[in-house]
Amino acid sequence: MGVESVLHPGPLVPVGHVEPVPRRLRGFVDGHVVFDTRRALYVWEWPGYPQYCVPRDDLVEASLIDDDRTEHLGAGPARRHSLRVRDAVREGAAWVWQDGAPEAVRGTVRFRWSALDAWLEEDEPVFVHPRSPYTRVDALRSSSRVRVEIDGVVLADAPHCVKLFETGLPTRYYLDRAHINWPLLRRTDHVTQCPYKGTTSGYWSFDGGTGPHENILWAYDFPTVQVSRIAGLAAFYNEYVDLYVDGTLLPRPTGTPGVPARPGGRRD
């Protein structure tokens, strides 16, 4: 039996790789259209996922204000700009790629994700960051038995699960709520978003003998259509619990992209 939680495919796309975005892309601030383009490009600033690059000519109700500052964004140098939308100004909201960046994106605009209020691919919202065209996310029913412990305390013991396989991340094990020991868990107000799964509907912590273990369990009651099988189920961070699959204790993953040293801040 393999250590399936740890042995997972990693991202393969090199930094600086550029590809066309085959989708209409729009961004909004205060309900106003910042840009509307069918000519966007993906650029990879790190291997995990890309950023969008928008032709400057496709700005609609917005203009850029040069901040007179050049920064390096991973794929090359870019000139920082603030964004004006009607009477609103979002400081440091965008960069324009300069010489030294991949040739295809020079002169295009890369927006800071949080500087815009909403992003749409076609008519569907996108959260956190662009969806990588090279990332696959599959939710598969499985007869594997899953037991979850912390400090010897059993938090869940499920006779089956749904395994979620996402390129570049450890396998996640989504469990029916009937098999989770809810009296031992404390609900929090933590919320995260994922571009592939949607917005979480709940997070839970465990106050154990060695102290609190914050936000180690999450659920998606209304996930995206692509992973509808995890609706209403809940999953633990493999990184912070003892997770047994079919009786075998899986090694805890380390260095998972986006997962902090302590749980509570990532998008899973």
C-alpha positions as CSV (number, residue, x, y, z in Angstrom):
1,M,0.0,0.0,0.0
2,G,1.5,3.4,-1.0
3,V,1.7,6.5,1.0
4,E,-0.9,8.1,-1.3
5,S,-1.3,11.3,0.8
6,V,2.3,12.2,0.1
7,L,3.0,10.8,-3.3
8,H,1.1,13.2,-5.5
9,P,1.9,14.9,-8.9
10,G,3.6,18.2,-8.5
11,P,3.2,21.3,-10.8
12,L,5.2,21.1,-14.0
13,V,4.9,24.5,-15.5
14,P,8.1,26.6,-15.5
15,V,8.2,30.2,-14.3
16,G,7.8,32.6,-17.2
17,H,5.6,30.3,-19.2
18,V,2.9,32.1,-21.2
19,E,-0.3,30.8,-22.7
20,P,-3.5,32.4,-24.1
21,V,-6.7,32.5,-22.0
22,P,-9.5,31.0,-24.2
23,R,-12.2,32.7,-22.1
24,R,-13.8,36.1,-21.8
25,L,-12.4,37.7,-18.7
26,R,-13.8,40.7,-16.8
27,G,-12.9,42.5,-13.6
28,F,-15.0,44.8,-11.5
29,V,-14.5,47.6,-8.9
30,D,-17.6,49.1,-7.1
31,G,-19.8,47.5,-9.8
32,H,-17.8,49.2,-12.6
33,V,-16.1,47.3,-15.4
34,V,-12.3,47.6,-15.0
35,F,-11.6,45.5,-18.1
36,D,-13.4,43.2,-20.5
37,T,-11.1,41.1,-22.7
38,R,-11.0,38.0,-24.9
39,R,-7.3,38.5,-25.4
40,A,-5.9,37.8,-21.9
41,L,-2.8,35.7,-21.3
42,Y,-1.7,33.4,-18.5
43,V,1.8,34.0,-17.1
44,W,3.3,31.7,-14.5
45,E,5.2,33.7,-11.8
46,W,5.6,30.5,-9.8
47,P,4.9,26.8,-10.8
48,G,1.6,26.4,-8.8
49,Y,-0.7,28.6,-10.8
50,P,-0.7,31.5,-13.3
51,Q,-1.8,35.1,-13.2
52,Y,-3.9,36.9,-15.8
53,C,-2.3,39.5,-18.1
54,V,-4.8,42.0,-19.7
55,P,-4.1,44.1,-22.8
56,R,-4.1,47.7,-21.7
57,D,-6.4,48.6,-24.6
58,D,-9.1,46.4,-23.0
59,L,-9.6,48.6,-19.9
60,V,-13.1,50.0,-19.9
61,E,-14.1,52.3,-17.0
62,A,-10.6,52.4,-15.5
63,S,-7.2,54.1,-16.0
64,L,-3.7,53.4,-14.6
65,I,-1.6,55.9,-12.6
66,D,2.2,55.2,-12.8
67,D,3.6,54.8,-9.3
68,D,7.1,55.4,-10.7
69,R,8.3,52.1,-9.2
70,T,9.6,48.9,-10.9
71,E,9.3,45.6,-9.1
72,H,10.2,42.0,-10.0
73,L,7.2,39.6,-10.0
74,G,8.9,36.3,-10.7
75,A,8.5,36.3,-14.4
76,G,10.3,39.5,-14.8
77,P,10.3,43.3,-14.1
78,A,7.0,45.2,-14.0
79,R,6.1,48.8,-13.5
80,R,3.7,49.3,-10.6
81,H,0.6,51.4,-11.1
82,S,-2.4,52.5,-9.1
83,L,-5.9,52.0,-10.5
84,R,-8.5,54.7,-10.9
85,V,-12.1,53.7,-11.4
86,R,-14.4,56.7,-11.5
87,D,-13.7,58.5,-8.2
88,A,-12.1,55.5,-6.5
89,V,-8.3,54.9,-6.5
90,R,-6.8,51.5,-5.5
91,E,-3.2,52.1,-4.6
92,G,-0.6,49.7,-6.1
93,A,-3.3,47.7,-7.8
94,A,-1.5,46.7,-11.0
95,W,1.7,46.2,-12.8
96,V,2.7,46.7,-16.4
97,W,5.2,44.1,-17.7
98,Q,8.5,45.7,-18.9
99,D,11.5,44.6,-21.0
100,G,13.0,41.5,-19.4
101,A,9.6,39.9,-18.9
102,P,8.4,37.2,-21.4
103,E,8.0,39.0,-24.7
104,A,4.3,38.1,-25.2
105,V,3.2,39.8,-22.0
106,R,5.3,43.0,-22.2
107,G,3.0,46.0,-22.0
108,T,0.1,44.0,-20.6
109,V,-1.4,44.6,-17.2
110,R,-1.2,42.2,-14.3
111,F,-3.7,43.2,-11.5
112,R,-3.3,42.4,-7.8
113,W,-6.1,40.0,-7.2
114,S,-7.5,41.6,-4.1
115,A,-7.5,45.1,-5.7
116,L,-10.6,44.1,-7.7
117,D,-13.9,43.3,-6.1
118,A,-14.9,40.5,-8.5
119,W,-13.4,38.5,-11.4
120,L,-15.5,36.6,-14.0
121,E,-14.4,33.9,-16.5
122,E,-17.3,34.1,-19.0
123,D,-20.2,34.6,-16.5
124,E,-18.8,32.5,-13.6
125,P,-16.9,34.0,-10.6
126,V,-13.3,33.1,-10.0
127,F,-11.8,33.2,-6.5
128,V,-8.3,33.6,-5.0
129,H,-6.3,33.2,-8.3
130,P,-6.8,32.0,-11.9
131,R,-7.6,28.4,-12.4
132,S,-4.6,26.7,-14.0
133,P,-5.3,25.0,-17.3
134,Y,-2.8,22.3,-16.2
135,T,-4.4,21.5,-12.9
136,R,-6.8,18.6,-12.6
137,V,-9.3,18.2,-9.7
138,D,-11.1,14.9,-9.3
139,A,-13.5,13.8,-6.6
140,L,-13.8,10.0,-6.5
141,R,-15.9,7.8,-4.2
142,S,-13.7,5.3,-2.4
143,S,-14.2,2.3,-0.1
144,S,-11.0,3.2,1.8
145,R,-11.6,3.4,5.6
146,V,-10.3,6.6,7.1
147,R,-9.5,7.3,10.8
148,V,-8.3,10.6,12.1
149,E,-6.6,11.2,15.4
150,I,-4.8,13.9,17.3
151,D,-2.8,12.9,20.4
152,G,-4.5,9.5,20.4
153,V,-8.0,11.1,20.4
154,V,-10.2,9.7,17.6
155,L,-11.9,12.6,15.8
156,A,-13.3,10.6,12.9
157,D,-13.6,6.9,11.9
158,A,-15.3,6.5,8.5
159,P,-15.9,3.3,6.6
160,H,-15.7,5.1,3.2
161,C,-14.8,8.5,1.8
162,V,-14.5,10.7,-1.2
163,K,-10.9,11.3,-2.2
164,L,-10.2,14.7,-3.8
165,F,-7.1,14.7,-6.1
166,E,-5.8,18.1,-7.0
167,T,-2.6,18.5,-9.0
168,G,0.2,19.7,-6.7
169,L,-1.6,19.1,-3.4
170,P,-1.9,16.0,-1.1
171,T,-5.0,13.9,-1.5
172,R,-7.8,15.2,0.7
173,Y,-10.2,12.7,2.3
174,Y,-13.8,14.0,2.6
175,L,-15.9,12.2,5.2
176,D,-19.6,11.8,5.8
177,R,-20.5,14.0,8.8
178,A,-22.1,11.0,10.6
179,H,-18.6,9.5,11.1
180,I,-17.0,12.7,12.7
181,N,-16.9,13.1,16.5
182,W,-18.5,16.6,16.5
183,P,-18.7,17.0,20.4
184,L,-14.9,17.2,20.4
185,L,-14.8,20.0,17.8
186,R,-15.3,23.7,18.1
187,R,-16.8,25.7,15.2
188,T,-14.9,28.9,14.1
189,D,-15.8,31.8,11.9
190,H,-12.9,31.1,9.5
191,V,-13.8,31.1,5.8
192,T,-11.6,30.4,2.8
193,Q,-12.1,30.2,-0.9
194,C,-10.7,28.0,-3.6
195,P,-10.8,28.7,-7.4
196,Y,-11.6,25.0,-8.0
197,K,-13.9,24.2,-5.1
198,G,-15.6,27.4,-4.1
199,T,-16.2,28.9,-0.7
200,T,-16.1,26.9,2.5
201,S,-19.3,26.7,4.6
202,G,-17.5,25.9,7.9
203,Y,-14.3,25.3,9.8
204,W,-13.7,23.5,13.1
205,S,-10.9,23.4,15.7
206,F,-9.9,20.8,18.3
207,D,-8.9,21.8,21.8
208,G,-6.6,18.9,22.8
209,G,-4.4,18.1,25.7
210,T,-1.4,19.7,24.0
211,G,-3.3,22.9,23.2
212,P,-5.7,24.2,20.5
213,H,-5.5,22.9,17.0
214,E,-7.1,25.7,15.0
215,N,-9.1,25.2,11.8
216,I,-8.1,21.7,11.1
217,L,-11.4,20.6,9.5
218,W,-13.5,22.2,6.8
219,A,-16.5,21.6,4.7
220,Y,-18.1,22.8,1.4
221,D,-21.9,22.6,1.6
222,F,-22.2,24.2,-1.9
223,P,-19.0,23.4,-3.9
224,T,-18.5,24.0,-7.6
225,V,-20.3,21.6,-9.9
226,Q,-17.0,20.0,-10.9
227,V,-16.5,18.6,-7.4
228,S,-20.1,18.2,-6.4
229,R,-19.4,14.8,-4.7
230,I,-17.8,16.6,-1.7
231,A,-21.0,18.6,-1.0
232,G,-21.9,18.3,2.7
233,L,-18.8,16.3,3.5
234,A,-15.8,17.4,5.6
235,A,-12.0,17.0,5.4
236,F,-9.1,17.3,7.8
237,Y,-5.7,18.8,7.0
238,N,-3.4,15.8,6.5
239,E,-0.6,18.1,7.6
240,Y,-1.9,18.5,11.2
241,V,-3.6,15.2,12.1
242,D,-2.7,11.5,12.3
243,L,-4.6,10.1,9.3
244,Y,-5.0,6.4,8.8
245,V,-6.2,5.0,5.5
246,D,-7.1,1.3,5.5
247,G,-5.2,1.0,8.7
248,T,-2.0,2.5,7.5
249,L,-0.8,5.8,9.1
250,L,0.1,8.2,6.4
251,P,3.2,10.4,6.7
252,R,2.2,14.1,7.2
253,P,2.9,16.2,4.1
254,T,5.4,19.0,4.6
255,G,5.9,22.1,2.5
256,T,2.5,22.0,0.9
257,P,2.2,25.2,-1.2
258,G,-0.1,27.7,0.4
259,V,-0.4,25.8,3.7
260,P,1.0,27.8,6.7
261,A,3.2,26.4,9.4
262,R,0.2,26.6,11.6
263,P,-3.3,25.8,10.3
264,G,-5.9,28.6,9.9
265,G,-4.9,30.7,6.9
266,R,-5.1,28.7,3.6
267,R,-7.7,28.2,1.0
268,D,-8.6,24.5,1.4
